[in-house]
Amino acid sequence: MKKEVFEALIQHMQKHDIQHHTYIDKLTIYFDAKASPKLLNKLVILLDKNNLRRPCTLQNSIRVCQKLDLFQIDRKAFNLLNKICNSDADYRITYVEFALDFYGKNLSDLTGLRAFFNKHLIIKNKGKANSKYPFYYYSVEEESIINIPSIDEGDALSTHYFNEADASYEFIIYNQEEYRWDNNFACVHLEYKLKDSATLKKHGIGTLNDLVTFDHNSYWQQNLALHSPILKELGKQKSNNVSNQALNKNGNKIFKKMVSLQFYLNEDSTREKCFSPITTVNSLFKFLPELTALPDFVG
């Protein structure tokens, strides 16, 4: 996505009381025996989910023997990590989850935003996989992860996975009625999981300082691939031997019924010719959902 399009999306959301928050949702880092036990324990108690395992070996790095899992990294966690990583301790970063949250109090607006992402967001597989556009989702009715039956409106807000489970990276999106940072809000949560050191290095991450100085907005701007339908091409999926007007009409019907663009392409990757990247602000605003009007200011 172009920078100006991403900034327009953020600004439009802010005008309607939907804020955005970027952060590291989870970090896995291995330390050697020189890491301060006192500082490690301080990190563990920051959140109940945080966990330290020792001894715990890492393949090809026999010196590192302590595995630390941290969640929702904040400034306090980074300060403690800095003290350890700037000491004599050796460490390896092996897993990072980058998160982008859109949060607000209006559930209807957030549902509309999620529907927009469902219908326009494509994550094309970058490695070897069975599909160019891997997709599976959590079925609310079945209470399990599904990757074959057609997704319907009932699962539109459930967790959607845009990569194969064993891939070295993975994109997911889901809704939260109670935002983890403040339960007075709800949110749409987008997340990229980078699952090994090699993948992290491809993203320029090898040291803690790389995470401290990481440009989250630039990362998401580059990795949110929003697309719009080419209605004439989409209409050909139904019938090709009709007028251009009929093709556009048929294409519009197909697109309106679509719950997930990623799922649609997962079924048949040749359909990719029916969609093009959203490259202008005008194109973005053509498809953004109508949001609740802001109340008039009362002085």
Backbone hydrogen bonds, N-H to C=O, Kabsch-Sander energy under -0.5 kcal/mol:
donor,donor_aa,acceptor,acceptor_aa,energy
6,F,2,K,-2.3
7,E,3,K,-2.7
8,A,4,E,-1.7
9,L,5,V,-2.0
10,I,6,F,-2.2
11,Q,7,E,-2.6
12,H,8,A,-2.3
13,M,9,L,-2.1
14,Q,10,I,-2.3
15,K,11,Q,-1.9
16,H,12,H,-0.7
16,H,13,M,-1.1
17,D,14,Q,-1.7
18,I,13,M,-2.7
19,Q,17,D,-0.6
19,Q,103,Y,-2.3
21,H,101,D,-2.1
23,Y,99,A,-1.7
25,D,23,Y,-0.7
25,D,97,E,-2.5
26,K,97,E,-0.9
27,L,70,L,-2.6
28,T,95,Y,-2.5
29,I,68,L,-2.3
30,Y,92,R,-3.0
31,F,66,Q,-2.6
32,D,90,D,-1.9
33,A,63,R,-0.5
35,A,32,D,-1.5
40,L,36,S,-2.4
41,N,37,P,-2.4
42,K,38,K,-1.7
43,L,39,L,-1.8
44,V,40,L,-2.1
45,I,41,N,-1.8
46,L,43,L,-1.2
47,L,44,V,-0.8
50,N,47,L,-0.9
51,N,69,D,-2.3
53,R,67,K,-2.7
56,C,65,C,-1.9
58,L,61,S,-0.8
58,L,64,V,-0.7
61,S,58,L,-2.3
64,V,61,S,-0.7
65,C,31,F,-2.1
66,Q,31,F,-2.0
67,K,53,R,-2.6
68,L,29,I,-2.5
68,L,66,Q,-0.6
69,D,51,N,-3.0
69,D,67,K,-0.5
70,L,27,L,-2.8
70,L,68,L,-0.5
72,Q,25,D,-2.3
73,I,24,I,-2.2
78,F,74,D,-2.2
79,N,75,R,-2.5
80,L,76,K,-1.9
81,L,77,A,-2.6
82,N,78,F,-2.6
83,K,79,N,-1.6
84,I,80,L,-1.6
85,C,81,L,-3.1
86,N,82,N,-2.0
87,S,84,I,-1.6
89,A,84,I,-0.6
92,R,30,Y,-2.0
94,T,28,T,-2.2
94,T,92,R,-0.6
95,Y,28,T,-1.2
96,V,194,L,-2.2
97,E,26,K,-2.4
98,F,96,V,-0.5
98,F,192,Y,-2.6
99,A,23,Y,-3.0
100,L,190,L,-2.7
101,D,21,H,-2.8
102,F,188,V,-2.3
103,Y,19,Q,-2.3
103,Y,101,D,-0.5
104,G,186,A,-2.0
107,L,105,K,-0.9
110,L,106,N,-1.8
111,T,107,L,-2.4
112,G,108,S,-2.1
113,L,109,D,-2.2
114,R,110,L,-2.4
115,A,111,T,-2.3
116,F,112,G,-1.8
117,F,113,L,-2.1
118,N,114,R,-2.7
119,K,115,A,-2.0
120,H,116,F,-1.0
120,H,117,F,-0.6
121,L,117,F,-2.3
122,I,225,A,-2.3
124,K,122,I,-0.5
125,N,132,K,-3.7
136,Y,161,Y,-2.0
137,Y,146,I,-2.8
138,Y,159,T,-2.4
139,S,137,Y,-0.6
139,S,144,S,-3.1
140,V,138,Y,-0.6
143,E,139,S,-1.7
144,S,139,S,-1.0
146,I,137,Y,-3.8
155,D,152,D,-1.6
156,A,153,E,-1.4
158,S,155,D,-1.0
160,H,173,I,-2.6
161,Y,136,Y,-3.5
162,F,171,F,-3.2
167,A,164,E,-2.2
170,E,193,K,-1.9
172,I,191,E,-2.4
173,I,160,H,-1.8
174,Y,189,H,-2.2
175,N,157,L,-1.2
176,Q,187,C,-2.6
179,Y,177,E,-0.5
179,Y,182,D,-0.6
179,Y,185,F,-3.1
182,D,179,Y,-0.6
185,F,182,D,-2.0
186,A,104,G,-2.9
187,C,176,Q,-2.8
188,V,102,F,-2.3
189,H,174,Y,-3.3
189,H,187,C,-0.5
190,L,100,L,-2.7
190,L,188,V,-0.5
191,E,172,I,-2.3
192,Y,98,F,-2.6
193,K,170,E,-3.5
194,L,96,V,-3.1
194,L,192,Y,-0.6
195,K,168,S,-3.2
195,K,193,K,-0.6
200,L,196,D,-2.2
201,K,197,S,-2.4
202,K,198,A,-1.5
203,H,199,T,-0.8
203,H,200,L,-0.8
204,G,201,K,-1.8
205,I,200,L,-2.5
206,G,204,G,-0.6
210,D,207,T,-0.5
211,L,207,T,-0.8
211,L,208,L,-0.9
212,V,208,L,-2.2
213,T,209,N,-2.3
214,F,211,L,-0.8
216,H,214,F,-1.2
219,Y,215,D,-2.0
220,W,216,H,-2.5
221,Q,217,N,-2.4
222,Q,218,S,-1.9
223,N,219,Y,-1.2
224,L,220,W,-1.4
225,A,223,N,-1.0
226,L,224,L,-1.2
227,H,120,H,-2.9
228,S,276,S,-3.0
230,I,274,C,-3.5
231,L,229,P,-0.9
233,E,230,I,-0.5
234,L,230,I,-2.6
235,G,231,L,-2.6
236,K,232,K,-0.9
237,Q,234,L,-1.4
238,K,235,G,-1.5
239,S,235,G,-1.9
242,V,240,N,-1.1
247,L,243,S,-2.5
248,N,244,N,-2.5
249,K,245,Q,-2.1
250,N,246,A,-2.8
251,G,247,L,-2.7
252,N,248,N,-2.2
253,K,249,K,-1.8
254,I,250,N,-2.4
255,F,251,G,-2.4
256,K,252,N,-2.3
257,K,253,K,-1.6
258,M,254,I,-0.9
258,M,255,F,-0.5
261,L,118,N,-2.9
262,Q,118,N,-0.6
264,Y,260,S,-1.9
265,L,261,L,-2.2
266,N,262,Q,-2.0
267,E,263,F,-1.9
268,D,264,Y,-0.9
271,R,268,D,-1.8
272,E,269,S,-1.7
273,K,270,T,-1.1
274,C,271,R,-2.4
275,F,272,E,-1.6
276,S,228,S,-2.3
278,I,226,L,-2.9
279,T,277,P,-0.8
284,L,280,T,-1.9
285,F,281,V,-2.6
286,K,282,N,-1.2
287,F,283,S,-0.8
287,F,284,L,-1.3
288,L,284,L,-1.6
299,G,297,F,-0.6
